[in-house]
Every structure is written in structure tokens, then in C-alpha cells.
Amino acid sequence: MDNEEHILLQESDTIVTSVIEKYLERSKVGREKYGTTLDREDLDKIQWLVHLQEELMDATLYIEKIKKELENYKKKDKKDKNDSGCIIS
């Protein structure tokens, strides 16, 4: 990324900037961890699709985890609202 592109990045939408920075960091980590980039040519299309499928399967697990946490929070919040602390006999 040259200086002009860097300036444009800084002046763009903060969300876009955040995502681009995350992509760049992920690319750096991937190069360090695997010693290669996505420009590699040792995988065929099926192998790339397997990688994608595995990543998407992980994503569904993360979604399920967060859903369960939100459901538990919602149940706890509802219970707390119903429990006013006042006991009527």
C-alpha cells in the first residue's frame, strides 16, 4: 500500500478501514503461521472448497455458541424482571 492509498484509507468509512486493517493483519498472521499466502498454487479448487467449508462450519459453531449465550442471558434477564424481591404470602 503506497502513501496515497494509506491516506485514502484513513479518510474512508471507519468500518471499511477497520475491516481492511483486519484483513491485512489476518494476511500477516497467515504468512507467519503457514509460510505462504493465498497466491499459493499447490491446492486445487476442491481443496480450496474444503478449506472454505471448514471455515464456514467453524462459523456456524461460533453462531450457535453466541445464540446460546444470548438465550441464557435473555432467560436470566426475564427471571430477574419477574423476581421483584417482594414476597407476598
Buried (B, 14 or more C-beta within 10 A) or exposed (E): EEEEEEEEBEEEEEEEBEEBEEEEEEEEEEEEEEEEEEEEEEEEEEEEEEEEEEEEEEEEEEEEEEEEEEEEEEEEEEEEEEEEEEEEE
